[in-house]
Amino acid sequence: MSTVREEQCIQCGATFQVSLEEFIYKLDHGMKLPKRCKDCRRKNRETPDPYLGIRQVMRQYPSTKGPRHHVHGGVL
């Protein structure tokens, strides 16, 4: 595993290395390079999302994008 880039974590400030394999994978799949070190990424995945409940409730309602008569049932 060879190092391609050294980046600084935006969360904790530590320096971390981006491997060649990770660099190629991210570029091939159209993804951005990581901004956080692996420890901070793991911590963020483990913490619960405070907006999880409200997001589930909001999915029950139709979006207001698109023609208004389709959403509200009539032409306004």
C-alpha positions as CSV (number, residue, x, y, z in Angstrom):
1,M,0.0,0.0,0.0
2,S,1.6,3.2,-1.1
3,T,0.7,6.7,0.0
4,V,-0.5,9.1,-2.7
5,R,-1.5,12.1,-0.6
6,E,-1.3,13.4,3.0
7,E,-4.3,15.3,4.1
8,Q,-5.3,17.1,7.3
9,C,-8.5,16.0,9.1
10,I,-11.0,18.8,9.3
11,Q,-12.5,17.4,12.5
12,C,-9.5,16.6,14.7
13,G,-6.6,18.2,12.8
14,A,-4.5,15.1,12.6
15,T,-2.6,14.2,9.4
16,F,-3.7,11.1,7.6
17,Q,-2.6,9.4,4.4
18,V,-4.7,8.5,1.4
19,S,-3.6,5.2,-0.1
20,L,-3.3,4.6,-3.9
21,E,-6.1,2.0,-3.8
22,E,-8.5,4.4,-2.0
23,F,-7.5,7.3,-4.4
24,I,-8.2,5.2,-7.5
25,Y,-11.4,3.8,-6.1
26,K,-12.8,7.3,-5.3
27,L,-11.8,8.7,-8.6
28,D,-13.3,5.8,-10.6
29,H,-16.6,6.1,-8.8
30,G,-16.9,9.9,-9.0
31,M,-16.4,10.4,-5.3
32,K,-14.5,13.1,-3.5
33,L,-11.4,12.3,-1.5
34,P,-11.9,12.0,2.3
35,K,-11.7,15.1,4.5
36,R,-11.6,13.2,7.8
37,C,-9.3,10.6,9.2
38,K,-10.4,7.0,9.6
39,D,-10.9,7.4,13.4
40,C,-13.2,10.4,12.9
41,R,-15.1,8.7,10.1
42,R,-15.7,5.7,12.4
43,K,-16.8,8.0,15.3
44,N,-19.3,9.8,13.0
45,R,-20.8,6.5,11.8
46,E,-21.2,5.3,15.4
47,T,-23.0,8.4,16.7
48,P,-26.8,8.4,16.1
49,D,-28.3,10.9,13.8
50,P,-30.3,13.5,15.8
51,Y,-32.6,14.2,12.7
52,L,-33.4,10.6,12.1
53,G,-36.9,10.8,13.5
54,I,-38.0,14.0,11.7
55,R,-36.6,12.6,8.4
56,Q,-38.8,9.5,8.7
57,V,-41.9,11.7,9.5
58,M,-41.2,14.1,6.6
59,R,-40.9,11.2,4.1
60,Q,-44.6,10.5,4.7
61,Y,-45.7,13.8,3.1
62,P,-45.5,14.6,-0.6
63,S,-42.9,17.0,-1.8
64,T,-44.0,20.4,-3.0
65,K,-41.8,20.3,-6.1
66,G,-43.5,20.1,-9.5
67,P,-46.8,21.4,-10.7
68,R,-49.0,22.7,-7.8
69,H,-52.2,21.0,-9.0
70,H,-50.7,17.6,-8.6
71,V,-49.7,18.2,-5.1
72,H,-52.7,20.2,-3.8
73,G,-55.5,18.5,-5.7
74,G,-56.5,21.5,-7.9
75,V,-55.3,24.4,-9.9
76,L,-54.5,27.4,-7.7
